[in-house]
Amino acid sequence: MSYRRITKHLNDKGITTHRGNKWGITGNSVYSVLKRHKERENRLTDMQREYKPVWGKMKVIWERNPD
């Protein structure tokens, strides 16, 4: 379904936005909600991913200051 068709369907069923308003005619609000949902799913997937440790070439050298 297109975003405009989803918007019309939601408004016809009386389903409002989280603020209690009707959905916009152009379908931009439906697009935004679906976009944010996809971004959230991607973030949750990345948080659960196990990463292999990568060792760098950094060295720690202890030098004593002459007194």
C-alpha positions in Angstrom: 0.0 0.0 0.0 1.1 3.5 -0.6 1.6 6.0 2.2 -1.4 8.0 1.1 -3.6 4.9 1.1 -2.4 3.9 4.5 -3.2 7.4 5.7 -6.7 7.3 4.3 -7.2 3.8 5.9 -6.1 5.0 9.3 -8.3 8.1 9.2 -11.3 6.1 8.0 -10.9 3.6 10.9 -10.6 6.5 13.3 -7.0 5.6 14.4 -5.3 8.8 15.4 -1.6 9.8 15.9 0.0 9.6 19.3 -1.0 13.2 19.9 -4.7 12.4 19.0 -4.6 14.2 15.6 -5.7 12.8 12.2 -3.0 11.5 9.9 -1.7 14.0 7.2 -3.2 13.8 3.7 0.1 13.5 1.9 1.3 10.4 3.8 4.5 12.0 5.1 3.6 11.3 8.7 3.1 7.6 7.9 6.5 7.6 6.1 8.1 9.2 9.1 6.7 6.6 11.6 7.8 3.7 9.4 11.3 5.2 8.9 11.8 5.7 12.7 10.6 2.1 13.3 13.2 0.8 10.8 15.9 2.9 12.3 15.0 1.6 15.8 15.1 -2.0 14.6 18.5 -1.5 13.1 19.8 0.1 16.3 18.5 -2.8 18.4 20.1 -5.3 16.0 23.4 -3.5 16.2 23.3 -3.4 20.0 22.8 -7.2 20.2 25.6 -8.0 17.7 28.8 -9.5 19.1 32.0 -7.9 17.9 35.4 -9.5 17.8 38.1 -7.6 19.7 40.6 -5.8 17.6 44.0 -5.2 19.0 45.8 -2.0 18.0 49.5 -1.3 17.7 49.6 1.0 20.8 52.5 0.5 23.2 52.8 1.6 26.8 56.4 2.7 27.6 57.3 3.5 31.2 60.1 6.0 31.4 61.6 7.2 34.6 62.1 11.0 35.0 65.7 11.8 36.0 65.8 13.6 39.4 
